[in-house]
Amino acid sequence: MTSRPSLTTYQQHHLRPTYDHHAPYLFGPMVQASQAHVVMLVEQGLIPAERGARLLRGLRELAADTAAPPPFDGTVEDTYFQVEKRLAEVCGIPTSELDVQLARSRNDLDAGVFRMVLRGQLLGVLDRLLATGRTALDRADRYADVLITGYTHRRPAQPTTIGHVLAGYAEALAGEATAYADLLDQLNRSPLGSCAFAGTDLDISPARVAELLGFDGLITNSYEAVAGADHLVQVATLNAQALATGARLARTLMDWLTWRWVATPLDFTQGSSIMPQKRNPVVLEHLVSMAGAAAGDAASVLNNVGAAWWEDSNNATTDVQVRLWDSCDRADRFFALLGGFLGELVPEQPPTPAEIVASGATTTAAADALTRHGVPFRAAHSVVGTLVRAGTPDTWTAEQVRAAAGAVGLAGPLDDAAVADLIAAAVRPELTMARAQADGPGTAAVRAQTRILRDGFDAVGARVTGLRGRLAAAERALDEAVDGRLGQ
């Protein structure tokens, strides 16, 4: 939108850009919150029924208008006053005759509407996260027997499986899903009725407004209701946390694609401008960048909240909204992309057992094998270290093992069973898949992990379904309450 000469500098460079950002998010929820407020005012006898009906007819007309909010023209300063202006117009009355702001401040209305918008966004993010988690579990179960080399510090470490890695990421998502559901519980409390911050002498019913808007309860203290910003910080930081964890998986997947352990999903690639053989999985790079942007959003929110007084303050509330809306949108797209990518992930050329052995990844298992025969671990570690310096595990012989044991000063010679166990552990990485440890990479263990984690996702999913059901019931109750007042 070009600058209009009639606008002041403040209007051109602050009020209009803020309105353009905020009105598409806030106009509809402000109308909905106003409907609940007017119903309550009439029920409490604070305004006459006929005046309430006039306002509700106007609000219903605004709610039914699917066009974008009117553009900023300088006649009002923000979305709050735009709603008042439009309501007066459709009611055919001057704004001086409006009762919609009786016993309500822009402070508590903004705080309530912000929560309503974030509530809807977080439900969408949680949907995506749950879908991604379930996809990760599907792939973990399917590829619980696909052996790979696990890395630490970017060096071959121990054998594991694709299923074990993906089940591990799914567990991280399960924890994040619970955190989002808990945050929704905290977020879904109403500040409406707090007015500027000290409430009112009028006999209002904040609980009725909360009920009609789908809030699960009220914020206990009216000052905290408008001054508090912890929930805003928590939204931004949880998004940043969840995306940072996903970005780490994305980087690991880049390696898997480079090594051709898994095939590159063609739906998530771009071609080269000059090299016809290339299909670049740039989506993984974008995921890493999106996580960085989410961290930037969180830093912005923290900085603005920390720079504000503990009272209603634009930089602690209004000025952080765009960052939060962008953060939630980014999180939604992040999990849609990552979940879609995982859904198309298939093994291509995972490392062979010989390659895993040659990498040295089996040597810890070889040392562990000696401890089962009474050798102290540090001594067993030294024996295997001596063998590694002499050659790769596929070259070790029984004579070398006994010589290495003697070189490190074991009290007695190794028996044949101990030598055989060490060599088997060193050259058979597939034994990892038979490991019984419940949280380990054994095939049966990984598939058991997926069942446990799926139950966790289902439990969070049930919480989401319950909240959506309560919101739908509240919307129906609000419609019925408006209908009842219009029918009088």
PLY file of the C-alpha trace (Angstrom):
ply
format ascii 1.0
element vertex 488
property float x
property float y
property float z
element edge 487
property int vertex1
property int vertex2
end_header
0.00 0.00 0.00
1.46 3.37 -0.99
1.69 6.20 1.49
-1.15 8.68 1.46
-0.21 12.34 1.91
-3.12 12.77 4.35
-1.53 10.37 6.82
0.83 11.66 9.45
4.34 10.30 9.71
3.33 8.23 12.74
0.34 6.83 10.89
2.36 6.03 7.76
5.28 4.37 9.47
3.75 2.74 12.53
-0.04 2.67 12.80
-0.72 1.56 9.23
1.97 -1.19 9.06
0.83 -2.48 12.46
-2.81 -2.42 11.37
-1.95 -4.22 8.11
-0.17 -6.96 10.09
-2.71 -7.30 12.86
-6.17 -6.72 11.41
-6.38 -9.97 9.39
-5.65 -11.93 12.58
-7.60 -9.87 15.11
-10.73 -8.51 13.44
-12.71 -11.77 13.43
-11.81 -12.86 16.96
-12.55 -9.35 18.27
-16.03 -9.60 16.77
-16.52 -13.05 18.33
-15.31 -11.84 21.74
-17.64 -8.85 21.46
-20.60 -11.13 20.82
-19.86 -13.05 24.02
-19.39 -9.80 25.93
-22.70 -8.30 24.79
-24.58 -11.52 25.60
-23.11 -11.36 29.11
-23.99 -7.67 29.54
-27.61 -8.36 28.63
-27.81 -11.45 30.84
-26.40 -9.46 33.76
-28.91 -6.66 33.22
-26.17 -4.14 32.51
-27.67 -3.01 29.19
-31.29 -3.20 27.99
-32.23 -6.22 25.90
-33.17 -4.13 22.86
-29.82 -2.32 22.82
-28.06 -5.63 23.22
-30.04 -7.12 20.33
-29.09 -4.18 18.11
-25.42 -4.71 18.87
-25.66 -8.45 18.36
-27.35 -8.00 14.98
-24.51 -5.73 13.95
-21.86 -8.09 15.28
-23.42 -11.03 13.47
-23.32 -9.03 10.24
-19.63 -8.31 10.80
-18.97 -11.97 11.60
-20.67 -13.07 8.38
-18.65 -10.66 6.23
-15.86 -12.73 4.71
-14.16 -9.78 3.05
-10.85 -8.56 4.39
-10.99 -5.92 7.13
-11.26 -2.37 5.75
-7.91 -0.83 4.78
-6.25 1.65 7.08
-7.32 5.18 6.20
-6.22 7.15 9.24
-9.71 7.56 10.70
-8.99 4.94 13.38
-5.72 3.95 14.97
-6.02 0.18 15.22
-8.17 -2.93 14.78
-9.96 -2.33 18.08
-11.35 1.01 16.94
-11.99 -0.34 13.44
-14.34 -2.92 14.95
-16.16 -0.14 16.84
-16.38 2.00 13.71
-17.74 -0.83 11.55
-20.17 -1.91 14.26
-21.62 1.58 14.55
-21.95 1.75 10.76
-23.84 -1.54 10.39
-26.02 -0.71 13.42
-26.81 2.72 11.93
-25.78 4.58 15.08
-22.94 6.91 16.05
-20.08 5.36 17.99
-21.16 7.45 20.98
-24.16 5.13 21.36
-22.13 1.92 21.50
-22.20 -0.19 24.66
-19.82 -2.87 23.42
-16.96 -1.52 25.52
-18.93 -1.28 28.75
-16.86 -2.96 31.48
-14.18 -3.87 28.99
-10.85 -2.30 28.06
-8.74 -2.61 24.98
-6.25 -4.17 27.40
-8.24 -7.24 28.36
-9.81 -7.55 24.90
-6.38 -7.60 23.26
-5.07 -10.09 25.82
-8.06 -12.38 25.28
-8.00 -12.19 21.51
-4.24 -12.78 21.41
-4.83 -15.98 23.35
-7.63 -17.03 21.00
-5.43 -16.54 17.92
-2.45 -18.36 19.42
-4.75 -21.14 20.64
-5.84 -21.81 17.08
-2.31 -21.62 15.71
-0.87 -23.96 18.32
-3.60 -26.51 17.68
-2.51 -26.50 14.05
1.17 -26.85 14.97
0.36 -29.71 17.31
-1.62 -31.48 14.58
1.41 -31.31 12.30
3.79 -32.42 15.02
1.65 -35.43 15.92
1.41 -36.43 12.26
5.19 -36.14 11.90
5.72 -38.20 15.05
3.44 -40.96 13.84
5.19 -40.98 10.47
8.55 -41.28 12.21
7.20 -44.23 14.19
5.87 -45.92 11.05
9.30 -45.65 9.46
11.05 -46.70 12.67
8.96 -49.86 12.84
9.51 -50.62 9.16
13.27 -50.06 9.25
14.05 -51.48 12.68
16.22 -54.10 10.95
18.14 -51.78 8.60
21.63 -51.64 10.04
23.69 -48.44 9.82
26.69 -46.89 11.53
25.83 -44.49 14.32
28.05 -41.43 14.68
29.22 -39.23 17.55
31.31 -36.11 16.96
30.96 -36.89 13.23
33.00 -40.08 13.61
31.82 -43.71 13.35
30.82 -44.84 16.83
28.58 -47.94 17.11
26.18 -49.95 14.96
22.52 -49.01 15.19
19.52 -49.05 12.86
17.51 -46.50 10.94
14.57 -47.54 13.08
16.44 -46.84 16.31
17.38 -43.33 15.16
13.87 -42.46 14.00
12.28 -43.85 17.15
14.65 -41.61 19.09
13.47 -38.56 17.17
9.87 -39.66 17.69
10.48 -39.71 21.44
11.75 -36.14 21.26
8.57 -35.22 19.37
6.47 -36.99 22.00
7.97 -34.80 24.71
7.41 -31.69 22.60
3.82 -32.75 21.90
3.14 -32.98 25.63
4.76 -29.58 26.12
2.51 -28.03 23.45
-0.58 -29.61 25.01
0.43 -28.31 28.45
1.05 -24.86 26.98
-2.41 -24.91 25.42
-3.87 -25.70 28.84
-2.11 -22.66 30.29
-2.94 -20.45 27.32
-6.63 -21.34 27.32
-7.56 -19.21 30.32
-9.47 -15.99 29.88
-8.28 -12.50 30.90
-11.58 -10.93 29.81
-13.24 -9.01 32.62
-9.97 -7.59 33.92
-10.65 -4.34 32.03
-7.60 -2.07 32.10
-6.15 -4.21 34.92
-8.24 -3.47 38.04
-11.61 -4.86 37.02
-14.87 -2.97 37.51
-17.54 -2.25 40.12
-20.19 -3.46 37.67
-21.70 -6.89 38.22
-20.15 -8.59 35.20
-19.66 -12.33 34.72
-16.18 -13.03 33.32
-16.85 -16.76 33.67
-19.79 -16.52 31.26
-17.68 -14.75 28.65
-14.95 -17.37 29.08
-17.50 -20.17 28.66
-18.89 -18.70 25.44
-15.38 -18.32 23.96
-14.17 -21.82 24.81
-11.74 -20.85 27.56
-11.29 -23.51 30.24
-11.13 -21.02 33.09
-10.10 -17.56 34.21
-6.73 -16.06 35.00
-6.69 -15.68 38.77
-5.34 -12.14 39.04
-6.64 -9.26 36.90
-3.26 -7.49 36.84
-1.44 -10.58 35.58
-4.24 -11.05 33.06
-3.22 -7.93 31.13
0.43 -7.52 32.20
1.52 -11.16 31.90
3.58 -12.26 28.93
5.05 -15.59 30.04
2.68 -17.47 27.75
3.95 -15.44 24.79
7.55 -16.26 25.65
6.67 -19.92 26.06
5.06 -20.10 22.62
8.13 -18.60 20.96
10.67 -20.66 22.87
8.80 -23.95 22.47
8.60 -23.40 18.72
12.32 -22.62 18.64
13.12 -25.72 20.71
11.03 -28.05 18.58
12.44 -26.74 15.32
16.02 -26.85 16.59
15.64 -30.56 17.38
14.11 -31.22 13.98
16.92 -29.30 12.30
19.46 -31.61 13.91
17.67 -34.59 12.37
17.61 -32.77 9.04
21.39 -32.42 9.13
21.80 -36.12 9.89
19.46 -36.94 7.00
21.67 -34.85 4.71
24.54 -37.19 5.54
22.41 -40.27 4.94
21.44 -38.93 1.52
25.05 -38.06 0.66
26.20 -41.56 1.61
23.18 -43.03 -0.25
22.06 -44.94 2.80
18.56 -43.69 1.94
17.10 -42.61 -1.37
16.49 -38.93 -2.06
12.69 -38.31 -2.06
12.18 -36.67 -5.45
9.12 -34.67 -4.32
11.40 -32.79 -1.93
14.19 -31.85 -4.33
15.12 -29.11 -6.76
17.15 -29.50 -9.92
20.47 -27.86 -10.66
20.60 -24.86 -12.95
23.63 -26.28 -14.79
24.28 -29.90 -13.72
21.57 -32.18 -15.16
22.47 -35.17 -12.98
21.73 -33.40 -9.72
18.60 -33.49 -7.57
19.26 -31.30 -4.56
17.38 -32.05 -1.30
17.36 -28.35 -0.42
14.28 -28.82 1.76
16.62 -30.10 4.48
18.68 -26.93 4.21
15.49 -24.88 4.42
14.49 -26.76 7.58
17.76 -25.78 9.22
17.24 -22.16 8.19
13.65 -22.21 9.45
14.89 -23.37 12.84
17.30 -20.45 12.88
14.48 -18.05 12.07
12.37 -19.51 14.88
15.27 -18.91 17.26
15.36 -15.32 16.01
11.64 -14.94 16.65
12.11 -16.24 20.18
14.98 -13.83 20.81
12.84 -10.94 19.59
9.98 -11.91 21.89
12.30 -12.29 24.88
13.98 -8.96 24.17
10.70 -7.08 23.85
9.17 -8.66 26.93
12.31 -8.04 28.93
12.44 -4.41 27.84
8.89 -3.70 29.03
7.43 -2.68 32.37
5.31 -5.26 34.14
2.07 -3.67 33.11
0.12 -3.40 29.89
2.86 -2.48 27.44
2.85 -2.64 23.67
6.38 -3.98 23.32
5.52 -6.85 25.70
2.25 -7.69 23.94
1.24 -6.07 20.65
4.77 -5.68 19.29
5.56 -9.38 19.75
2.45 -10.67 18.03
3.83 -10.62 14.49
6.88 -12.55 15.66
4.64 -15.12 17.33
2.31 -15.47 14.35
5.30 -15.91 12.04
6.86 -18.41 14.45
3.71 -20.54 14.61
3.24 -20.42 10.85
6.85 -21.44 10.41
6.49 -24.32 12.87
3.40 -25.54 11.03
5.23 -25.55 7.69
8.36 -27.07 9.23
6.54 -30.15 10.49
4.53 -30.47 7.28
7.80 -30.57 5.31
9.71 -32.84 7.68
6.79 -35.24 8.09
6.30 -35.40 4.34
10.01 -36.06 3.82
10.06 -38.86 6.39
6.96 -40.37 4.81
8.89 -40.92 1.57
12.12 -42.10 3.18
13.32 -45.54 2.01
16.70 -47.28 2.38
18.89 -47.29 -0.72
22.41 -48.58 -0.02
22.90 -48.74 3.75
26.40 -49.70 4.86
27.26 -53.36 4.57
28.33 -55.31 7.65
31.88 -55.30 6.25
31.82 -51.50 5.94
30.54 -51.15 9.48
33.29 -53.43 10.74
35.93 -51.53 8.78
34.77 -48.26 10.34
35.66 -49.57 13.81
32.10 -49.18 15.05
31.99 -52.70 16.51
34.94 -52.32 18.87
32.92 -51.31 21.95
30.85 -54.47 21.55
34.13 -56.44 21.31
35.34 -54.96 24.59
31.97 -55.67 26.21
32.26 -59.29 25.09
35.46 -59.71 27.11
33.80 -58.34 30.24
31.27 -61.16 30.09
34.24 -63.45 30.78
35.37 -61.58 33.87
37.83 -59.13 32.28
37.59 -55.64 33.83
36.25 -53.16 31.29
39.29 -50.87 31.27
41.53 -53.85 30.60
39.14 -55.10 27.92
39.15 -51.63 26.40
42.96 -51.69 26.30
43.01 -55.13 24.66
40.69 -53.95 21.89
42.61 -50.70 21.53
45.79 -52.69 20.96
44.03 -54.79 18.33
42.62 -51.70 16.56
46.09 -50.22 16.24
47.23 -53.44 14.58
44.46 -53.61 11.98
40.74 -53.61 11.27
38.58 -56.14 13.15
38.15 -58.38 10.11
41.89 -59.11 10.27
42.06 -60.12 13.94
43.05 -63.67 14.78
42.82 -65.65 17.99
46.60 -65.45 18.36
46.50 -61.63 18.06
43.77 -61.41 20.67
45.79 -63.51 23.14
48.92 -61.50 22.43
47.07 -58.24 23.00
45.69 -59.57 26.28
49.21 -60.45 27.38
50.52 -57.06 26.33
48.11 -55.21 28.59
48.99 -57.40 31.58
45.92 -59.56 32.12
46.40 -61.88 35.08
45.84 -65.01 33.04
45.38 -66.13 29.44
42.01 -65.75 27.75
40.09 -68.98 27.25
38.78 -70.00 23.84
35.21 -68.86 24.59
36.34 -65.33 25.50
38.43 -65.05 22.34
35.59 -66.37 20.18
33.08 -63.95 21.73
35.39 -60.98 21.18
35.97 -61.83 17.53
32.26 -62.51 16.87
31.26 -59.17 18.39
33.93 -57.42 16.33
32.96 -58.87 12.93
29.19 -59.35 13.27
27.51 -55.95 13.67
24.14 -57.59 12.99
24.29 -58.93 16.56
23.26 -55.40 17.57
19.77 -56.13 16.24
19.40 -59.01 18.69
20.22 -56.79 21.68
17.56 -57.19 24.36
18.01 -53.86 26.14
14.59 -52.19 26.15
15.78 -48.77 24.99
18.46 -50.09 22.63
18.70 -50.73 18.89
17.57 -54.35 18.97
14.87 -54.92 16.37
12.29 -56.20 18.84
13.19 -53.43 21.29
12.74 -50.69 18.69
9.35 -52.05 17.67
8.32 -52.13 21.32
9.48 -48.52 21.66
7.29 -47.49 18.75
4.24 -49.01 20.44
4.94 -47.17 23.69
5.55 -43.87 21.93
2.45 -44.26 19.78
0.40 -44.51 22.97
1.92 -41.20 24.05
0.99 -39.51 20.78
-2.52 -40.92 21.06
-2.86 -39.50 24.58
-1.88 -36.03 23.38
-4.15 -36.45 20.37
-7.04 -37.16 22.73
-6.29 -33.92 24.58
-6.33 -32.03 21.28
-9.63 -33.65 20.30
-11.09 -32.74 23.68
-10.07 -29.09 23.36
-11.42 -28.88 19.83
-14.68 -30.39 21.04
-14.95 -27.81 23.81
-14.24 -24.99 21.36
-16.88 -26.26 18.95
-19.40 -26.59 21.78
-18.62 -23.04 22.92
-19.11 -21.73 19.40
-22.50 -23.42 19.22
-23.44 -22.07 22.64
-22.48 -18.55 21.58
-24.56 -18.81 18.40
-27.52 -20.07 20.42
-27.12 -17.29 22.99
-27.06 -14.67 20.22
-30.06 -16.28 18.56
-31.89 -16.17 21.87
-31.25 -12.46 22.32
-32.17 -11.63 18.74
-35.42 -13.55 19.08
-36.63 -11.59 22.07
0 1
1 2
2 3
3 4
4 5
5 6
6 7
7 8
8 9
9 10
10 11
11 12
12 13
13 14
14 15
15 16
16 17
17 18
18 19
19 20
20 21
21 22
22 23
23 24
24 25
25 26
26 27
27 28
28 29
29 30
30 31
31 32
32 33
33 34
34 35
35 36
36 37
37 38
38 39
39 40
40 41
41 42
42 43
43 44
44 45
45 46
46 47
47 48
48 49
49 50
50 51
51 52
52 53
53 54
54 55
55 56
56 57
57 58
58 59
59 60
60 61
61 62
62 63
63 64
64 65
65 66
66 67
67 68
68 69
69 70
70 71
71 72
72 73
73 74
74 75
75 76
76 77
77 78
78 79
79 80
80 81
81 82
82 83
83 84
84 85
85 86
86 87
87 88
88 89
89 90
90 91
91 92
92 93
93 94
94 95
95 96
96 97
97 98
98 99
99 100
100 101
101 102
102 103
103 104
104 105
105 106
106 107
107 108
108 109
109 110
110 111
111 112
112 113
113 114
114 115
115 116
116 117
117 118
118 119
119 120
120 121
121 122
122 123
123 124
124 125
125 126
126 127
127 128
128 129
129 130
130 131
131 132
132 133
133 134
134 135
135 136
136 137
137 138
138 139
139 140
140 141
141 142
142 143
143 144
144 145
145 146
146 147
147 148
148 149
149 150
150 151
151 152
152 153
153 154
154 155
155 156
156 157
157 158
158 159
159 160
160 161
161 162
162 163
163 164
164 165
165 166
166 167
167 168
168 169
169 170
170 171
171 172
172 173
173 174
174 175
175 176
176 177
177 178
178 179
179 180
180 181
181 182
182 183
183 184
184 185
185 186
186 187
187 188
188 189
189 190
190 191
191 192
192 193
193 194
194 195
195 196
196 197
197 198
198 199
199 200
200 201
201 202
202 203
203 204
204 205
205 206
206 207
207 208
208 209
209 210
210 211
211 212
212 213
213 214
214 215
215 216
216 217
217 218
218 219
219 220
220 221
221 222
222 223
223 224
224 225
225 226
226 227
227 228
228 229
229 230
230 231
231 232
232 233
233 234
234 235
235 236
236 237
237 238
238 239
239 240
240 241
241 242
242 243
243 244
244 245
245 246
246 247
247 248
248 249
249 250
250 251
251 252
252 253
253 254
254 255
255 256
256 257
257 258
258 259
259 260
260 261
261 262
262 263
263 264
264 265
265 266
266 267
267 268
268 269
269 270
270 271
271 272
272 273
273 274
274 275
275 276
276 277
277 278
278 279
279 280
280 281
281 282
282 283
283 284
284 285
285 286
286 287
287 288
288 289
289 290
290 291
291 292
292 293
293 294
294 295
295 296
296 297
297 298
298 299
299 300
300 301
301 302
302 303
303 304
304 305
305 306
306 307
307 308
308 309
309 310
310 311
311 312
312 313
313 314
314 315
315 316
316 317
317 318
318 319
319 320
320 321
321 322
322 323
323 324
324 325
325 326
326 327
327 328
328 329
329 330
330 331
331 332
332 333
333 334
334 335
335 336
336 337
337 338
338 339
339 340
340 341
341 342
342 343
343 344
344 345
345 346
346 347
347 348
348 349
349 350
350 351
351 352
352 353
353 354
354 355
355 356
356 357
357 358
358 359
359 360
360 361
361 362
362 363
363 364
364 365
365 366
366 367
367 368
368 369
369 370
370 371
371 372
372 373
373 374
374 375
375 376
376 377
377 378
378 379
379 380
380 381
381 382
382 383
383 384
384 385
385 386
386 387
387 388
388 389
389 390
390 391
391 392
392 393
393 394
394 395
395 396
396 397
397 398
398 399
399 400
400 401
401 402
402 403
403 404
404 405
405 406
406 407
407 408
408 409
409 410
410 411
411 412
412 413
413 414
414 415
415 416
416 417
417 418
418 419
419 420
420 421
421 422
422 423
423 424
424 425
425 426
426 427
427 428
428 429
429 430
430 431
431 432
432 433
433 434
434 435
435 436
436 437
437 438
438 439
439 440
440 441
441 442
442 443
443 444
444 445
445 446
446 447
447 448
448 449
449 450
450 451
451 452
452 453
453 454
454 455
455 456
456 457
457 458
458 459
459 460
460 461
461 462
462 463
463 464
464 465
465 466
466 467
467 468
468 469
469 470
470 471
471 472
472 473
473 474
474 475
475 476
476 477
477 478
478 479
479 480
480 481
481 482
482 483
483 484
484 485
485 486
486 487
